[in-house]
Amino acid sequence: MSTVLVIGGTGLIGRAVAAEAVRRGHAVRSLSRRVPASGAAEYVEGVDYRECDLYKSKPGEIDAHLDGVDAVIDCVNGVSHVAQAVFRVSAAQLTDAAMRANISRAVVVSDVGCDQSDFAYYEAKTDQEGVYLDSRIPTTVVRFTVLYEQMLEHVTTAARYRIIPTSSRARLQPIDVADIAPLIVDAIDDEGEDTIRSYGGPEIGTVREFTQQWLQYTGRSALLLPVPLITAIGRYLRSGVNLAPNSRAGTITWQQWLAQSGTPPQASASCAGDPHAPRTA
Ligand SMILES: NC(=O)c1ccc[n+]([C@@H]2O[C@H](COP(=O)([O-])OP(=O)(O)OC[C@H]3O[C@@H](n4cnc5c(N)ncnc54)[C@H](OP(=O)(O)O)[C@@H]3O)[C@@H](O)[C@H]2O)c1
C-alpha cells in the first residue's frame, strides 16, 4: 500500500483516479481549492480531502500535504487563458516540495500530442510536463485523447442553438474516464527513468461522424456546420497528432458510453417527415 497525493482529486479525471487508488487499498489524499461535501458527486469515500490553491500557495505551504506521500498524481486543470498558468506554477511548487519529501514517483496526466501544438492550452501542458521531466523526481507522463464528457459538452452546448460546428477532416479518438483511471494508477508503480505514454479510445472517427452518431442516438435535430480548421486547435485536430492509433487502450465506444451515461436516447426511430430527424449540412 502506498500513500498517494492526487492533485485535483475533485476533477473529472482526479476523482476517478482517487476512487481507483482507494479501491486498490492505497491511502489517498486530494488537493484542490474546494473540498467536496460528503455525498457530493465529486466526493469519494475514504479520500482525505485538503484545501489548497496551488496557484496562490506560498513556498513551503505544500510540504505539509506531502508528508509521508510516496507518489503524486497530478490531475490539475486550468481551462481559461489565465487559469492555464496553474500548470507551470503548480508544477514548479509541487516538484520543489516533492524533492524535499523524497517521493518515489510523479505521474502527470496530460494530452496526446500537446507538445506538437501551438494552441495555448497545450503549450501550457507541455511546460507542465517539462517542469516534472526536468526535475530529479522520477516521472511518468500519461497522455490521453479527448474524453467522452468533453465531446458531449461540445455537442449539447452547440445543439441549443441548433447549429453544431463540425468537420470531416478533424479526427478524434475519444476515451472513457473509467478506462483511463487504472492506467494512471498503474503508473505509480513505474520504476527507473522518466517515461511518456500515450493512450486513446477504441474508435477513430471524424468530428462529423461522432456528432451524427449523437444526433442519431438522441433523435435531436441540428445543422452540422463545416468549419475551416485554421485556428491553433483546428490545426492540432487536422494534423492527427491528437490521436494514438497504436495505443487503443479504451474499451468503451461512444455509443456504449452514451447508453451508460444516462444520455436519453430518442423515443422512437426517426422516419421520413419526422420533425426531430437528424438534419445535416
Ligand atoms: N478532459 C479531457 O478530455 C482530458 C483528456 C485528456 C487529458 N486531460 C488532462 O487531464 C487533466 C485533468 O482534466 P480534467 O478534465 O479532469 O479537469 P477538471 O475536471 O477541470 O479538474 C481539475 C481539477 O483541478 C483542480 N484545480 C484547478 N485549479 C486549481 C488550483 N489553482 N489549485 C488547486 N486545485 C486546482 C480542480 O478543483 P478546484 O476547482 O476545486 O480547485 C479540479 O479538482 C488536464 O490537465 C488535462 O490536460 C483531460
The ligand as an SDF file (V2000), in Angstrom:
LIG
                    3D

 48 52  0  0  0  0  0  0  0  0999 V2000
  -10.9970   16.2830  -20.0080 N   0  0  0  0  0  0  0  0  0  0  0  0
  -10.3870   15.6960  -21.0590 C   0  0  0  0  0  0  0  0  0  0  0  0
  -10.9950   15.4270  -22.1290 O   0  0  0  0  0  0  0  0  0  0  0  0
   -8.9070   15.3380  -20.9440 C   0  0  0  0  0  0  0  0  0  0  0  0
   -8.3590   14.4400  -21.8840 C   0  0  0  0  0  0  0  0  0  0  0  0
   -7.0150   14.1170  -21.8030 C   0  0  0  0  0  0  0  0  0  0  0  0
   -6.2250   14.6720  -20.8080 C   0  0  0  0  0  0  0  0  0  0  0  0
   -6.7560   15.5320  -19.9050 N   0  0  0  0  0  0  0  0  0  0  0  0
   -5.8640   16.1220  -18.8810 C   0  0  0  0  0  0  0  0  0  0  0  0
   -6.3310   15.7800  -17.5860 O   0  0  0  0  0  0  0  0  0  0  0  0
   -6.1390   16.8580  -16.6890 C   0  0  0  0  0  0  0  0  0  0  0  0
   -7.3620   16.9420  -15.7880 C   0  0  0  0  0  0  0  0  0  0  0  0
   -8.5040   17.2170  -16.6020 O   0  0  0  0  0  0  0  0  0  0  0  0
   -9.9860   17.1820  -16.0200 P   0  0  0  0  0  0  0  0  0  0  0  0
  -10.8880   17.1920  -17.1980 O   0  0  0  0  0  0  0  0  0  0  0  0
  -10.1120   16.1100  -15.0010 O   0  0  0  0  0  0  0  0  0  0  0  0
  -10.0500   18.6010  -15.2700 O   0  0  0  0  0  0  0  0  0  0  0  0
  -11.1700   19.1850  -14.3020 P   0  0  0  0  0  0  0  0  0  0  0  0
  -12.3720   18.2970  -14.2530 O   0  0  0  0  0  0  0  0  0  0  0  0
  -11.3580   20.6090  -14.6820 O   0  0  0  0  0  0  0  0  0  0  0  0
  -10.4870   19.1080  -12.8320 O   0  0  0  0  0  0  0  0  0  0  0  0
   -9.4690   19.9900  -12.4890 C   0  0  0  0  0  0  0  0  0  0  0  0
   -9.0660   19.7850  -11.0310 C   0  0  0  0  0  0  0  0  0  0  0  0
   -8.0220   20.7270  -10.7100 O   0  0  0  0  0  0  0  0  0  0  0  0
   -8.3810   21.4350   -9.5190 C   0  0  0  0  0  0  0  0  0  0  0  0
   -7.7980   22.7700   -9.5800 N   0  0  0  0  0  0  0  0  0  0  0  0
   -7.9580   23.6990  -10.5600 C   0  0  0  0  0  0  0  0  0  0  0  0
   -7.2680   24.8060  -10.2560 N   0  0  0  0  0  0  0  0  0  0  0  0
   -6.6540   24.5710   -9.0590 C   0  0  0  0  0  0  0  0  0  0  0  0
   -5.8120   25.3470   -8.2210 C   0  0  0  0  0  0  0  0  0  0  0  0
   -5.4520   26.6080   -8.5220 N   0  0  0  0  0  0  0  0  0  0  0  0
   -5.3740   24.7920   -7.0640 N   0  0  0  0  0  0  0  0  0  0  0  0
   -5.7400   23.5320   -6.7190 C   0  0  0  0  0  0  0  0  0  0  0  0
   -6.5330   22.7480   -7.4750 N   0  0  0  0  0  0  0  0  0  0  0  0
   -6.9940   23.2680   -8.6250 C   0  0  0  0  0  0  0  0  0  0  0  0
   -9.9160   21.4340   -9.5250 C   0  0  0  0  0  0  0  0  0  0  0  0
  -10.5040   21.6420   -8.2560 O   0  0  0  0  0  0  0  0  0  0  0  0
  -10.9320   23.1110   -7.7300 P   0  0  0  0  0  0  0  0  0  0  0  0
  -11.6090   23.7970   -8.8690 O   0  0  0  0  0  0  0  0  0  0  0  0
  -11.8290   22.8490   -6.5520 O   0  0  0  0  0  0  0  0  0  0  0  0
   -9.6680   23.7550   -7.3170 O   0  0  0  0  0  0  0  0  0  0  0  0
  -10.1930   20.0230  -10.0230 C   0  0  0  0  0  0  0  0  0  0  0  0
  -10.0690   19.1170   -8.9570 O   0  0  0  0  0  0  0  0  0  0  0  0
   -5.9130   18.1160  -17.5390 C   0  0  0  0  0  0  0  0  0  0  0  0
   -4.7160   18.7350  -17.1720 O   0  0  0  0  0  0  0  0  0  0  0  0
   -5.8450   17.6480  -18.9710 C   0  0  0  0  0  0  0  0  0  0  0  0
   -4.6400   18.0240  -19.5840 O   0  0  0  0  0  0  0  0  0  0  0  0
   -8.0790   15.8750  -19.9310 C   0  0  0  0  0  0  0  0  0  0  0  0
  1  2  1  0
  2  3  2  0
  2  4  1  0
  4  5  1  0
  4 48  2  0
  5  6  2  0
  6  7  1  0
  7  8  2  0
  8  9  1  0
  8 48  1  0
  9 10  1  0
  9 46  1  0
 10 11  1  0
 11 12  1  0
 11 44  1  0
 12 13  1  0
 13 14  1  0
 14 15  2  0
 14 16  1  0
 14 17  1  0
 17 18  1  0
 18 19  2  0
 18 20  1  0
 18 21  1  0
 21 22  1  0
 22 23  1  0
 23 24  1  0
 23 42  1  0
 24 25  1  0
 25 26  1  0
 25 36  1  0
 26 27  1  0
 26 35  1  0
 27 28  2  0
 28 29  1  0
 29 30  1  0
 29 35  2  0
 30 31  1  0
 30 32  2  0
 32 33  1  0
 33 34  2  0
 34 35  1  0
 36 37  1  0
 36 42  1  0
 37 38  1  0
 38 39  2  0
 38 40  1  0
 38 41  1  0
 42 43  1  0
 44 45  1  0
 44 46  1  0
 46 47  1  0
M  CHG  2   8   1  16  -1
M  END
$$$$
